[in-house]
Amino acid sequence: MKIALLCLASVMMGVFAEPEPEAEAAFDPTNYPKSSYPADYAKKYTGENDYCHPRKAPTCSKNGTLTFCVKDPEYPGKEVKYAIDYDPLVLKKYAEITDQSADNLVDGLTSLSEKHFDYSEYQGKTFEKGNWVGGEGYICPSDVVYARPLRAVNVDGEWRVIVQDIAWPGYTQTHRVEKCLFPGAACRTLAPCFGSKCLQKYVYQRMLSFDPCDPQKGIFIDIYKLPSACSCHIPRKL
């Protein structure tokens, strides 16, 4: 009798017991919360806007012959400012030294001297007179500018808008850019027997950026390759 009662009790407990909770759904790493940007934020660059093709060179690049633009009549200032306003951490990402020149970046040289370098007689040809005469300057003639790029191609080959004071008054991103005037030419004033050559050097720079093709990304830091120096190289004699 006791056995029968125990069996009946077990059956009744099974009927009225609460069902086990379902297994927790598998984590989906792509299921992120939606951005807080307004719905129309991503519609700024739709339709026939060429800048929604990040690898297509913008108008300011002169058909792709430039890798960065210091002038950009199509700079999306309002959209960049809009993205800044929605980013409470933007100031934590920002760093800048606005006063840059040879006075603080080139030892033993003043900005006034660098500004008046004259390479007008040099044409990159070893056996011409211009190789041996000329005014003050670097042994490898170069063009030095303290640039604030408005648009540039990143290390992945995609064009980005650079955050500058057009959209963010008072805030700039300045970089010393130096480009060889005659890359691959002989170094000025050196004899041909040295086999010297002027080589372009580059440096990777980080800048606050904006992607007009994907405005939901907001303001972010991207990496760019900028020309930084023109150096004279003398090869090893074999």
Residue frames as a rotation matrix with the C-alpha (Angstrom) as fourth column:
MET 1
0.568 0.823 0.000 0.00
0.823 -0.568 0.000 0.00
0.000 0.000 -1.000 0.00
LYS 2
0.444 -0.489 -0.751 2.83
0.166 -0.779 0.605 2.34
-0.881 -0.393 -0.264 0.92
ILE 3
-0.611 -0.712 0.346 4.55
0.435 0.063 0.898 1.64
-0.661 0.699 0.271 -2.40
ALA 4
-0.116 0.673 0.731 1.37
0.979 -0.045 0.197 2.50
0.166 0.738 -0.654 -4.33
LEU 5
0.791 0.430 -0.435 0.99
0.536 -0.830 0.156 5.80
-0.294 -0.356 -0.887 -2.46
LEU 6
0.014 -0.887 -0.462 4.63
0.134 -0.457 0.880 6.75
-0.991 -0.074 0.112 -3.16
CYS 7
-0.651 -0.209 0.730 4.20
0.708 0.181 0.683 6.07
-0.274 0.961 0.030 -6.90
LEU 8
0.327 0.867 0.375 0.99
0.924 -0.377 0.065 8.15
0.198 0.325 -0.925 -6.99
ALA 9
0.676 -0.125 -0.726 2.73
0.317 -0.840 0.440 11.04
-0.665 -0.527 -0.529 -5.19
SER 10
-0.415 -0.910 0.001 5.62
0.320 -0.145 0.936 10.99
-0.852 0.389 0.351 -7.68
VAL 11
-0.406 0.342 0.847 3.24
0.908 0.051 0.415 11.17
0.098 0.938 -0.332 -10.63
MET 12
0.664 0.742 -0.091 1.33
0.747 -0.654 0.119 14.10
0.029 -0.147 -0.989 -9.12
MET 13
0.329 -0.638 -0.696 4.55
0.225 -0.663 0.714 16.04
-0.917 -0.392 -0.074 -8.42
GLY 14
-0.653 -0.596 0.467 5.57
0.549 0.053 0.834 15.58
-0.522 0.801 0.292 -12.05
VAL 15
-0.008 0.755 0.656 2.24
0.969 -0.155 0.190 16.96
0.245 0.637 -0.731 -13.28
PHE 16
0.867 0.490 -0.090 2.22
0.492 -0.812 0.314 20.09
0.081 -0.316 -0.945 -11.13
ALA 17
0.084 -0.911 -0.404 5.94
0.698 -0.235 0.676 20.85
-0.711 -0.339 0.616 -11.16
GLU 18
0.628 0.071 -0.775 6.97
-0.314 -0.888 -0.335 24.10
-0.712 0.454 -0.535 -12.91
PRO 19
0.891 -0.324 0.318 8.55
0.443 0.463 -0.768 23.56
0.101 0.825 0.556 -16.33
GLU 20
0.083 -0.952 -0.295 12.30
0.759 -0.131 0.638 24.08
-0.646 -0.277 0.711 -16.51
PRO 21
0.501 0.074 -0.862 13.30
-0.278 -0.930 -0.241 27.42
-0.819 0.361 -0.445 -18.03
GLU 22
0.963 -0.127 0.237 14.32
0.267 0.347 -0.899 27.26
0.032 0.929 0.369 -21.64
ALA 23
0.128 -0.991 -0.044 18.02
0.938 0.106 0.330 27.28
-0.323 -0.083 0.943 -22.37
GLU 24
0.279 -0.088 -0.956 19.42
0.057 -0.992 0.108 30.79
-0.959 -0.085 -0.272 -22.62
ALA 25
0.980 0.136 0.146 19.57
0.153 -0.044 -0.987 31.96
-0.128 0.990 -0.064 -26.22
ALA 26
0.216 -0.957 0.195 23.01
0.964 0.240 0.113 31.78
-0.155 0.163 0.974 -27.79
PHE 27
0.215 -0.232 -0.949 24.92
0.193 -0.942 0.274 35.07
-0.957 -0.242 -0.158 -27.69
ASP 28
0.573 0.006 0.820 24.94
0.819 -0.035 -0.573 36.88
0.026 0.999 -0.025 -31.02
PRO 29
-0.222 -0.768 -0.601 28.02
0.737 -0.536 0.411 39.15
-0.638 -0.352 0.685 -31.21
THR 30
-0.817 -0.069 0.573 26.48
0.507 -0.562 0.654 41.06
0.277 0.824 0.494 -34.14
ASN 31
0.182 0.980 0.082 23.34
0.716 -0.189 0.672 41.98
0.674 -0.064 -0.736 -32.22
TYR 32
-0.798 -0.521 -0.303 24.53
0.595 -0.598 -0.537 45.31
0.099 -0.609 0.787 -30.79
PRO 33
0.042 0.804 -0.593 22.18
0.671 -0.463 -0.580 47.97
-0.740 -0.373 -0.559 -29.43
LYS 34
0.372 0.176 0.911 21.06
0.882 -0.373 -0.288 50.44
0.289 0.911 -0.294 -32.03
SER 35
-0.708 -0.693 0.134 22.76
0.644 -0.712 -0.281 53.81
0.290 -0.113 0.950 -32.24
SER 36
-0.130 0.648 -0.751 21.15
0.743 -0.437 -0.506 56.78
-0.656 -0.624 -0.424 -30.53
TYR 37
-0.938 -0.237 -0.255 21.48
0.020 -0.767 0.642 58.90
-0.347 0.597 0.723 -33.67
PRO 38
-0.051 0.957 -0.285 18.19
-0.531 -0.268 -0.804 60.18
-0.846 0.110 0.521 -35.14
ALA 39
0.331 0.267 0.905 16.72
0.428 0.812 -0.396 58.14
-0.841 0.519 0.154 -37.97
ASP 40
0.983 0.115 0.142 17.52
0.178 -0.411 -0.894 60.76
-0.044 0.904 -0.425 -40.59
TYR 41
0.486 -0.862 -0.144 21.20
-0.476 -0.399 0.784 60.95
-0.733 -0.312 -0.604 -39.57
ALA 42
-0.292 -0.641 0.710 22.27
0.218 0.678 0.702 58.17
-0.931 0.359 -0.058 -41.94
LYS 43
0.464 0.563 0.684 20.34
0.786 0.094 -0.611 59.70
-0.408 0.821 -0.399 -44.84
LYS 44
0.507 -0.310 -0.804 22.73
-0.199 -0.950 0.240 62.60
-0.838 0.038 -0.544 -45.28
TYR 45
-0.379 -0.760 -0.527 24.81
-0.782 -0.041 0.622 60.71
-0.494 0.648 -0.579 -47.85
THR 46
-0.182 0.384 0.905 22.39
0.351 0.885 -0.305 58.56
-0.919 0.263 -0.296 -49.81
GLY 47
0.805 0.552 -0.217 21.28
-0.024 -0.335 -0.942 58.68
-0.592 0.764 -0.256 -53.39
GLU 48
0.845 -0.425 0.325 23.81
0.425 0.164 -0.890 59.78
0.325 0.890 0.319 -55.97
ASN 49
0.794 -0.582 0.173 26.49
-0.594 -0.684 0.425 61.14
-0.129 -0.440 -0.889 -53.65
ASP 50
0.527 -0.653 -0.543 29.89
-0.237 0.501 -0.833 59.93
0.816 0.568 0.109 -54.88
TYR 51
-0.303 -0.734 0.608 31.40
-0.811 -0.137 -0.569 60.09
0.501 -0.665 -0.553 -51.42
CYS 52
0.483 0.482 0.731 29.47
-0.769 0.632 0.092 56.96
-0.418 -0.607 0.676 -50.51
HIS 53
0.894 -0.407 -0.188 32.13
0.229 0.775 -0.589 55.10
0.386 0.483 0.786 -52.44
PRO 54
0.863 -0.489 -0.128 35.02
-0.080 -0.383 0.920 55.36
-0.499 -0.784 -0.370 -49.95
ARG 55
0.032 -0.914 0.405 37.66
0.592 0.344 0.729 54.25
-0.805 0.217 0.552 -52.46
LYS 56
0.360 0.136 0.923 36.60
0.886 -0.360 -0.292 56.74
0.293 0.923 -0.251 -55.08
ALA 57
-0.633 -0.725 -0.271 38.81
0.771 -0.619 -0.148 59.83
-0.061 -0.303 0.951 -54.98
PRO 58
0.331 0.779 -0.532 36.92
0.694 -0.583 -0.422 63.03
-0.639 -0.230 -0.734 -54.11
THR 59
0.832 0.086 0.548 36.95
0.486 -0.589 -0.645 66.12
0.268 0.803 -0.532 -56.30
CYS 60
0.875 -0.479 0.067 39.53
-0.457 -0.775 0.436 67.88
-0.157 -0.412 -0.898 -54.14
SER 61
0.361 -0.772 0.523 42.10
0.080 0.584 0.808 65.14
-0.929 -0.250 0.272 -54.84
LYS 62
0.098 -0.287 -0.953 42.42
-0.873 -0.484 0.056 66.25
-0.478 0.826 -0.298 -58.48
ASN 63
0.607 0.307 -0.733 41.39
-0.688 0.664 -0.292 62.90
0.397 0.682 0.614 -59.96
GLY 64
0.988 -0.129 -0.087 43.27
0.156 0.847 0.508 60.90
0.008 -0.515 0.857 -57.37
THR 65
0.323 -0.929 0.182 46.67
0.283 -0.088 -0.955 62.55
0.903 0.360 0.234 -57.86
LEU 66
-0.342 -0.389 0.855 46.63
-0.689 -0.515 -0.510 63.74
0.639 -0.764 -0.092 -54.22
THR 67
-0.429 0.154 -0.890 46.40
0.469 0.880 -0.074 61.57
0.772 -0.450 -0.449 -51.11
PHE 68
-0.202 0.446 -0.872 45.08
0.903 -0.259 -0.342 64.40
-0.379 -0.856 -0.351 -48.93
CYS 69
0.042 0.329 0.943 43.33
0.668 -0.712 0.219 67.74
0.743 0.621 -0.250 -49.45
VAL 70
-0.712 -0.260 -0.652 44.00
0.664 -0.551 -0.506 71.00
-0.227 -0.793 0.565 -47.60
LYS 71
-0.707 0.603 -0.370 41.16
-0.627 -0.776 -0.068 72.64
-0.328 0.184 0.927 -49.52
ASP 72
-0.862 0.485 0.144 37.77
0.506 0.832 0.226 71.01
-0.010 0.268 -0.963 -49.96
PRO 73
-0.809 0.580 0.096 34.79
-0.543 -0.800 0.255 73.03
0.225 0.155 0.962 -51.22
GLU 74
0.055 0.857 -0.513 32.57
-0.366 0.495 0.788 70.00
0.929 0.145 0.340 -50.53
TYR 75
-0.877 -0.448 -0.174 33.62
0.005 0.353 -0.936 69.59
0.480 -0.822 -0.307 -46.90
PRO 76
0.021 0.974 -0.227 30.54
0.343 0.206 0.917 68.36
0.939 -0.097 -0.329 -44.94
GLY 77
-0.770 -0.471 0.430 30.94
-0.156 -0.514 -0.844 70.77
0.618 -0.717 0.322 -42.04
LYS 78
-0.081 0.833 0.547 27.36
-0.941 -0.245 0.234 70.52
0.329 -0.496 0.804 -40.74
GLU 79
0.694 0.360 -0.624 27.39
-0.252 0.933 0.258 66.73
0.675 -0.022 0.738 -40.73
VAL 80
-0.224 -0.853 -0.472 30.74
0.402 0.360 -0.842 66.56
0.888 -0.378 0.263 -38.91
LYS 81
-0.748 -0.011 0.663 29.54
-0.493 -0.661 -0.566 69.05
0.444 -0.751 0.489 -36.31
TYR 82
0.341 0.939 0.048 26.35
-0.818 0.271 0.508 67.02
0.464 -0.212 0.860 -35.91
ALA 83
0.491 -0.229 -0.841 28.44
0.220 0.966 -0.134 63.90
0.843 -0.119 0.525 -35.21
ILE 84
-0.634 -0.768 0.096 30.59
0.161 -0.252 -0.954 65.81
0.757 -0.589 0.284 -32.71
ASP 85
-0.373 0.576 0.727 27.52
-0.820 -0.571 0.031 67.01
0.433 -0.585 0.686 -30.83
TYR 86
0.700 0.691 -0.178 26.43
-0.566 0.690 0.452 63.38
0.435 -0.216 0.874 -30.34
ASP 87
0.344 -0.668 -0.660 29.83
0.433 0.736 -0.520 62.24
0.833 -0.107 0.543 -29.01
PRO 88
0.970 0.092 0.225 30.39
-0.145 -0.525 0.839 63.07
0.195 -0.846 -0.496 -25.31
LEU 89
0.625 -0.777 0.079 33.92
0.409 0.412 0.814 61.60
-0.665 -0.477 0.575 -25.47
VAL 90
0.789 -0.298 0.537 35.20
0.515 -0.156 -0.843 63.56
0.335 0.942 0.030 -28.44
LEU 91
0.706 -0.542 0.456 37.37
-0.587 -0.808 -0.050 65.87
0.396 -0.232 -0.888 -26.32
LYS 92
0.549 -0.508 0.663 39.06
-0.402 0.535 0.743 62.86
-0.732 -0.675 0.090 -24.74
LYS 93
0.593 -0.305 0.745 40.13
0.684 0.679 -0.267 61.73
-0.424 0.668 0.611 -28.22
TYR 94
0.853 -0.131 0.505 41.45
0.286 -0.693 -0.662 65.13
0.437 0.709 -0.553 -29.24
ALA 95
0.400 -0.782 -0.478 45.06
0.514 -0.241 0.823 66.40
-0.759 -0.575 0.306 -28.93
GLU 96
0.677 -0.127 0.725 46.78
0.645 -0.372 -0.667 69.19
0.355 0.919 -0.170 -30.84
ILE 97
-0.095 -0.687 -0.720 49.74
0.604 -0.615 0.507 71.58
-0.792 -0.387 0.473 -30.89
THR 98
0.793 0.578 0.193 48.62
0.502 -0.438 -0.746 74.50
-0.347 0.689 -0.637 -33.02
ASP 99
0.758 -0.563 -0.328 51.90
-0.599 -0.800 -0.010 76.45
-0.257 0.205 -0.945 -33.08
GLN 100
0.508 -0.584 0.633 54.20
0.470 0.804 0.364 74.36
-0.722 0.112 0.683 -35.27
SER 101
0.923 -0.318 -0.219 57.16
-0.367 -0.550 -0.750 75.59
0.118 0.772 -0.624 -37.31
ALA 102
0.379 -0.874 -0.303 60.89
0.298 0.426 -0.855 75.07
0.876 0.234 0.421 -37.83
ASP 103
-0.029 -0.372 0.928 61.37
-0.703 -0.653 -0.284 77.05
0.711 -0.660 -0.242 -34.63
ASN 104
0.055 0.094 0.994 60.23
-0.935 0.355 0.018 74.08
-0.351 -0.930 0.108 -32.55
LEU 105
0.844 0.335 0.419 60.53
-0.200 0.921 -0.334 71.15
-0.497 0.198 0.845 -34.97
VAL 106
0.728 -0.673 0.129 63.94
0.423 0.294 -0.857 71.63
0.539 0.678 0.499 -36.67
ASP 107
0.607 -0.575 -0.548 67.09
0.569 -0.167 0.805 71.99
-0.554 -0.801 0.227 -34.57
GLY 108
-0.340 -0.905 -0.256 69.38
0.516 -0.406 0.754 74.87
-0.787 0.124 0.605 -35.54
LEU 109
-0.798 0.140 0.586 66.96
0.522 -0.325 0.789 76.45
0.301 0.935 0.187 -38.01
THR 110
-0.703 0.593 -0.393 64.42
-0.104 -0.632 -0.768 79.24
-0.704 -0.499 0.506 -37.79
SER 111
0.118 0.853 0.509 61.03
0.668 0.311 -0.676 79.32
-0.735 0.420 -0.533 -39.46
LEU 112
0.643 0.071 -0.763 62.04
-0.332 -0.871 -0.361 82.50
-0.690 0.485 -0.537 -41.28
SER 113
-0.426 -0.869 -0.251 65.05
-0.697 0.139 0.703 80.76
-0.577 0.474 -0.665 -42.86
GLU 114
-0.646 0.212 0.733 63.02
0.364 0.930 0.052 77.70
-0.671 0.300 -0.678 -43.88
LYS 115
0.420 0.901 -0.109 60.37
0.380 -0.284 -0.880 79.91
-0.824 0.328 -0.462 -45.43
HIS 116
0.662 -0.201 -0.722 62.94
-0.584 -0.742 -0.330 81.57
-0.470 0.640 -0.608 -47.73
PHE 117
-0.193 -0.682 0.706 64.71
0.122 0.697 0.707 78.47
-0.974 0.223 -0.051 -49.03
ASP 118
0.439 0.274 -0.856 65.32
-0.731 -0.446 -0.517 78.90
-0.523 0.852 0.004 -52.76
TYR 119
-0.158 -0.439 0.885 65.69
0.174 0.869 0.462 75.91
-0.972 0.227 -0.061 -55.10
SER 120
0.676 0.575 -0.462 64.89
-0.280 -0.379 -0.882 77.77
-0.682 0.725 -0.096 -58.30
GLU 121
0.125 -0.713 -0.690 68.22
-0.989 -0.145 -0.030 76.89
-0.078 0.686 -0.723 -59.94
TYR 122
-0.750 -0.418 0.512 68.07
-0.442 0.893 0.083 73.18
-0.492 -0.164 -0.855 -59.15
GLN 123
0.080 0.773 -0.630 66.29
-0.993 0.114 0.014 70.92
0.083 0.625 0.776 -61.65
GLY 124
0.640 0.195 0.744 67.31
-0.461 0.871 0.169 67.51
-0.615 -0.451 0.647 -60.32
LYS 125
0.938 -0.343 -0.048 70.07
0.128 0.471 -0.873 67.00
0.322 0.812 0.486 -62.88
THR 126
0.670 -0.688 -0.277 73.51
0.575 0.247 0.780 66.09
-0.468 -0.682 0.562 -61.61
PHE 127
-0.223 -0.898 0.379 75.65
0.934 -0.085 0.348 67.58
-0.280 0.432 0.857 -64.38
GLU 128
0.328 0.363 0.872 73.89
0.619 -0.780 0.092 70.92
0.714 0.510 -0.480 -64.65
LYS 129
-0.543 -0.613 0.574 75.08
0.075 -0.717 -0.693 74.12
0.836 -0.333 0.435 -63.01
GLY 130
0.176 0.745 0.644 72.06
-0.655 -0.400 0.642 74.21
0.735 -0.534 0.417 -60.71
ASN 131
0.717 0.035 -0.696 73.39
0.328 0.864 0.381 71.14
0.615 -0.502 0.608 -58.91
TRP 132
-0.119 -0.922 -0.369 76.41
0.908 0.050 -0.417 73.09
0.402 -0.384 0.831 -57.67
VAL 133
-0.929 -0.172 0.328 75.06
0.072 -0.953 -0.295 76.58
0.363 -0.250 0.898 -57.01
GLY 134
0.048 0.999 0.004 72.05
0.360 -0.021 0.933 77.98
0.932 -0.043 -0.361 -55.22
GLY 135
-0.085 0.005 0.996 70.93
-0.676 -0.735 -0.054 79.53
0.732 -0.678 0.066 -51.99
GLU 136
-0.757 -0.174 0.630 70.30
-0.642 0.381 -0.666 78.17
-0.125 -0.908 -0.400 -48.53
GLY 137
0.323 0.911 -0.258 68.25
-0.909 0.374 0.182 75.01
0.262 0.175 0.949 -48.26
TYR 138
0.493 -0.083 0.866 68.22
-0.405 0.859 0.312 71.29
-0.770 -0.505 0.390 -47.71
ILE 139
-0.608 -0.792 -0.050 70.54
-0.463 0.303 0.833 69.00
-0.645 0.530 -0.551 -49.64
CYS 140
-0.746 0.520 0.416 67.40
0.666 0.582 0.467 67.37
0.001 0.625 -0.780 -51.02
PRO 141
-0.903 0.408 0.136 65.05
-0.380 -0.905 0.193 70.15
0.202 0.122 0.972 -52.16
SER 142
-0.620 0.732 -0.283 61.61
0.767 0.641 -0.023 69.80
0.165 -0.231 -0.959 -50.63
ASP 143
-0.366 0.632 0.683 58.35
-0.225 -0.772 0.594 71.61
0.903 0.064 0.425 -50.05
VAL 144
-0.812 0.040 -0.582 57.45
0.554 0.366 -0.747 71.97
0.183 -0.930 -0.320 -46.36
VAL 145
-0.310 0.769 0.559 53.95
-0.361 -0.639 0.680 72.89
0.880 0.009 0.476 -45.23
TYR 146
-0.982 0.162 0.097 52.24
-0.048 0.281 -0.959 72.80
-0.183 -0.946 -0.268 -41.85
ALA 147
-0.698 0.683 -0.215 49.03
-0.267 0.030 0.963 71.32
0.664 0.730 0.161 -43.13
ARG 148
-0.616 0.658 0.434 45.55
-0.431 0.179 -0.884 70.86
-0.659 -0.732 0.173 -41.72
PRO 149
-0.980 0.172 -0.102 44.06
0.000 0.510 0.860 68.23
0.200 0.843 -0.500 -44.02
LEU 150
-0.359 0.929 0.093 40.33
-0.889 -0.310 -0.336 68.35
-0.283 -0.203 0.937 -44.62
ARG 151
0.836 0.548 0.040 40.15
-0.502 0.792 -0.348 64.99
-0.222 0.270 0.937 -46.37
ALA 152
-0.240 -0.964 -0.115 42.64
-0.962 0.220 0.160 62.14
-0.129 0.149 -0.980 -46.72
VAL 153
0.480 0.298 -0.825 42.98
-0.486 0.873 0.033 58.52
0.730 0.385 0.564 -47.81
ASN 154
0.576 -0.221 0.787 43.64
-0.759 0.213 0.615 56.17
-0.303 -0.952 -0.045 -44.90
VAL 155
-0.448 -0.878 0.171 46.03
-0.765 0.475 0.434 53.20
-0.463 0.063 -0.884 -44.76
ASP 156
-0.298 0.429 0.853 43.27
0.287 0.892 -0.349 50.94
-0.911 0.141 -0.389 -46.11
GLY 157
-0.911 -0.145 0.385 42.88
0.407 -0.178 0.896 53.06
-0.062 0.973 0.221 -49.24
GLU 158
0.045 0.992 0.122 39.57
0.957 -0.078 0.280 54.63
0.287 0.104 -0.952 -48.19
TRP 159
-0.558 -0.214 0.802 38.86
0.203 -0.972 -0.119 58.36
0.805 0.096 0.586 -48.13
ARG 160
0.011 0.522 -0.853 37.84
0.999 0.034 0.034 59.98
0.047 -0.852 -0.521 -44.86
VAL 161
0.481 0.177 0.858 36.82
0.127 -0.983 0.131 63.47
0.867 0.046 -0.496 -43.81
ILE 162
-0.441 -0.714 -0.545 39.21
0.737 0.058 -0.673 64.95
0.512 -0.698 0.500 -41.23
VAL 163
0.604 0.667 -0.436 37.79
0.794 -0.457 0.401 66.91
0.069 -0.589 -0.805 -38.30
GLN 164
-0.614 -0.754 0.234 38.99
0.724 -0.656 -0.212 70.53
0.314 0.039 0.949 -38.56
ASP 165
-0.759 0.242 -0.604 37.83
0.327 -0.661 -0.675 73.92
-0.563 -0.710 0.423 -37.33
ILE 166
-0.834 0.545 -0.085 35.44
-0.330 -0.371 0.868 74.31
0.441 0.752 0.489 -40.25
ALA 167
0.034 0.872 -0.488 33.10
0.116 0.482 0.868 72.02
0.993 -0.086 -0.085 -38.33
TRP 168
0.549 0.033 -0.835 34.54
0.801 0.264 0.538 72.44
0.238 -0.964 0.118 -34.86
PRO 169
0.656 -0.276 0.702 35.54
-0.023 -0.937 -0.348 76.09
0.754 0.212 -0.622 -34.29
GLY 170
0.539 -0.542 0.644 38.82
-0.838 -0.424 0.344 76.50
0.087 -0.725 -0.683 -32.47
TYR 171
0.373 -0.383 0.845 39.93
-0.254 0.834 0.489 72.88
-0.893 -0.397 0.214 -32.88
THR 172
0.562 -0.280 -0.778 42.47
-0.818 -0.049 -0.573 71.87
0.122 0.959 -0.257 -35.52
GLN 173
0.720 -0.451 0.528 44.73
0.220 0.869 0.442 68.95
-0.659 -0.202 0.725 -36.45
THR 174
0.725 -0.533 -0.437 48.10
-0.686 -0.618 -0.383 70.17
-0.066 0.578 -0.814 -37.75
HIS 175
0.686 -0.559 0.465 50.89
0.417 0.826 0.378 68.08
-0.596 -0.065 0.800 -39.27
ARG 176
0.081 -0.756 -0.650 54.28
-0.647 -0.536 0.543 68.95
-0.758 0.376 -0.532 -40.72
VAL 177
0.758 0.216 0.616 54.29
0.316 0.705 -0.635 67.64
-0.571 0.676 0.466 -44.29
GLU 178
0.048 -0.814 -0.579 57.49
-0.626 -0.476 0.617 67.57
-0.778 0.333 -0.533 -46.34
LYS 179
0.801 0.287 0.525 57.52
0.227 0.666 -0.710 66.38
-0.554 0.688 0.469 -49.96
CYS 180
-0.302 -0.932 0.200 60.52
0.488 0.029 0.872 65.89
-0.819 0.362 0.446 -52.24
LEU 181
0.308 0.332 -0.891 60.52
-0.546 -0.705 -0.452 68.33
-0.779 0.626 -0.036 -55.15
PHE 182
0.205 -0.316 -0.926 62.60
-0.904 0.301 -0.303 65.88
0.374 0.900 -0.224 -57.20
PRO 183
0.524 0.022 0.851 62.16
-0.574 0.748 0.334 62.37
-0.629 -0.664 0.404 -55.76
GLY 184
0.762 -0.296 0.576 64.84
0.478 0.857 -0.193 60.00
-0.437 0.422 0.794 -57.01
ALA 185
0.804 -0.495 0.328 67.12
-0.007 -0.561 -0.828 62.82
0.594 0.664 -0.454 -58.23
ALA 186
-0.067 -0.928 -0.367 70.73
0.709 0.215 -0.672 63.27
0.702 -0.306 0.643 -57.11
CYS 187
0.521 0.167 -0.837 71.34
0.803 -0.428 0.415 65.11
-0.289 -0.888 -0.357 -53.86
ARG 188
0.931 -0.077 0.358 72.24
0.090 -0.899 -0.429 68.75
0.355 0.432 -0.829 -54.34
THR 189
0.591 -0.782 0.200 75.99
-0.801 -0.598 0.030 69.70
0.096 -0.178 -0.979 -54.33
LEU 190
0.321 -0.498 0.806 77.21
-0.288 0.759 0.584 66.08
-0.902 -0.419 0.100 -54.21
ALA 191
-0.465 -0.604 -0.647 79.54
-0.823 0.025 0.568 64.71
-0.326 0.797 -0.509 -56.89
PRO 192
0.369 0.677 -0.637 78.07
-0.878 0.478 0.000 62.10
0.304 0.559 0.771 -59.29
CYS 193
-0.419 -0.629 -0.655 80.54
-0.399 0.776 -0.489 59.45
0.816 0.057 -0.576 -58.06
PHE 194
-0.824 0.150 0.547 78.55
-0.521 0.181 -0.834 59.10
-0.224 -0.972 -0.071 -54.83
GLY 195
-0.756 0.599 -0.264 75.48
0.201 0.597 0.777 57.86
0.622 0.534 -0.572 -56.71
SER 196
-0.915 0.371 -0.158 73.29
0.066 -0.249 -0.966 59.76
-0.398 -0.895 0.203 -54.25
LYS 197
-0.575 0.803 0.157 69.51
0.368 0.083 0.926 59.86
0.731 0.590 -0.343 -54.44
CYS 198
-0.784 0.407 0.469 66.75
-0.613 -0.625 -0.483 61.85
0.097 -0.666 0.739 -52.72
LEU 199
-0.721 0.512 -0.468 64.22
0.422 0.859 0.291 59.54
0.550 0.012 -0.835 -51.08
GLN 200
-0.164 0.777 0.608 60.73
-0.588 -0.572 0.572 60.40
0.792 -0.264 0.551 -49.86
LYS 201
-0.938 -0.089 -0.335 59.98
0.212 0.616 -0.759 59.39
0.274 -0.783 -0.559 -46.28
TYR 202
-0.070 0.981 0.180 56.58
-0.198 -0.190 0.961 58.93
0.978 0.032 0.208 -44.69
VAL 203
-0.982 -0.112 0.150 55.09
-0.168 0.170 -0.971 58.70
0.083 -0.979 -0.186 -41.22
TYR 204
-0.335 0.908 -0.251 51.81
0.647 0.415 0.640 57.28
0.685 0.051 -0.726 -39.92
GLN 205
-0.936 0.104 0.335 49.58
-0.278 -0.805 -0.525 59.88
0.215 -0.585 0.782 -38.27
ARG 206
-0.511 0.817 -0.269 46.38
0.860 0.492 -0.137 59.45
0.021 -0.302 -0.953 -36.29
MET 207
-0.957 0.243 0.155 43.57
-0.226 -0.967 0.119 61.93
0.179 0.079 0.981 -36.82
LEU 208
-0.446 0.890 0.092 39.98
0.059 0.132 -0.990 62.35
-0.893 -0.436 -0.111 -35.69
SER 209
-0.990 0.005 -0.144 37.90
-0.144 0.042 0.989 61.35
0.011 0.999 -0.041 -38.68
PHE 210
-0.109 0.993 0.053 34.40
-0.461 -0.003 -0.887 61.05
-0.881 -0.121 0.458 -40.09
ASP 211
-0.886 -0.135 0.444 33.16
0.265 0.638 0.723 58.55
-0.381 0.758 -0.529 -42.68
PRO 212
-0.544 0.714 -0.441 30.52
-0.743 -0.654 -0.141 60.20
-0.389 0.251 0.886 -44.89
CYS 213
-0.427 0.377 -0.822 29.57
-0.532 0.630 0.566 56.78
0.731 0.679 -0.069 -46.25
ASP 214
-0.034 0.398 -0.917 28.80
0.621 0.727 0.293 55.46
0.783 -0.559 -0.272 -42.78
PRO 215
-0.239 -0.081 0.968 27.84
-0.353 -0.921 -0.164 58.44
0.904 -0.381 0.192 -40.58
GLN 216
0.806 0.591 -0.030 26.51
-0.213 0.336 0.917 56.14
0.552 -0.733 0.397 -37.85
LYS 217
0.267 -0.799 -0.539 30.15
0.790 0.502 -0.353 55.50
0.552 -0.331 0.765 -36.88
GLY 218
0.947 0.140 -0.290 30.35
0.288 -0.770 0.569 59.07
-0.143 -0.622 -0.770 -35.62
ILE 219
0.601 -0.794 0.089 33.78
-0.715 -0.584 -0.385 60.54
0.357 0.168 -0.919 -34.86
PHE 220
0.935 -0.323 0.144 36.64
0.229 0.864 0.449 58.03
-0.270 -0.387 0.882 -34.66
ILE 221
0.259 -0.930 -0.262 40.44
-0.627 -0.368 0.687 57.86
-0.735 -0.014 -0.678 -34.89
ASP 222
0.965 -0.016 0.262 41.89
0.207 0.660 -0.722 56.64
-0.162 0.751 0.641 -38.18
ILE 223
0.182 -0.982 -0.047 45.45
0.228 -0.004 0.974 56.24
-0.957 -0.188 0.223 -39.45
TYR 224
0.991 0.128 -0.037 46.99
0.012 -0.360 -0.933 58.02
-0.132 0.924 -0.359 -42.44
LYS 225
0.193 -0.957 0.217 50.33
0.872 0.269 0.409 57.87
-0.450 0.110 0.886 -44.23
LEU 226
0.979 0.151 -0.139 51.72
0.097 -0.938 -0.332 61.38
-0.181 0.312 -0.933 -44.76
PRO 227
0.409 -0.880 0.243 55.01
0.555 0.028 -0.831 62.51
0.724 0.475 0.500 -46.38
SER 228
0.914 -0.006 -0.406 57.36
0.382 -0.328 0.864 63.58
-0.138 -0.945 -0.297 -43.58
ALA 229
0.341 -0.871 -0.354 60.88
-0.279 -0.453 0.846 64.14
-0.898 -0.189 -0.398 -44.97
CYS 230
0.971 -0.197 -0.136 63.10
-0.091 0.224 -0.970 64.09
0.222 0.954 0.200 -48.06
SER 231
0.614 -0.747 0.253 66.43
-0.301 0.074 0.951 62.47
-0.729 -0.660 -0.179 -47.23
CYS 232
0.363 -0.615 -0.700 69.65
-0.900 -0.038 -0.434 61.99
0.240 0.787 -0.568 -49.14
HIS 233
0.795 -0.079 0.602 70.72
-0.170 0.923 0.346 58.37
-0.583 -0.377 0.720 -49.52
ILE 234
0.074 -0.839 -0.538 74.19
-0.996 -0.037 -0.080 57.21
0.048 0.542 -0.839 -50.54
PRO 235
0.892 0.373 -0.256 74.23
-0.381 0.924 0.017 53.55
0.243 0.083 0.967 -51.58
ARG 236
0.460 -0.734 0.499 76.78
-0.281 0.413 0.866 51.05
-0.842 -0.539 -0.016 -50.38
LYS 237
0.154 -0.502 -0.851 79.53
-0.988 -0.087 -0.127 50.46
-0.010 0.860 -0.510 -52.89
LEU 238
0.936 0.220 0.276 79.61
-0.214 0.975 -0.052 46.88
-0.281 -0.011 0.960 -54.15
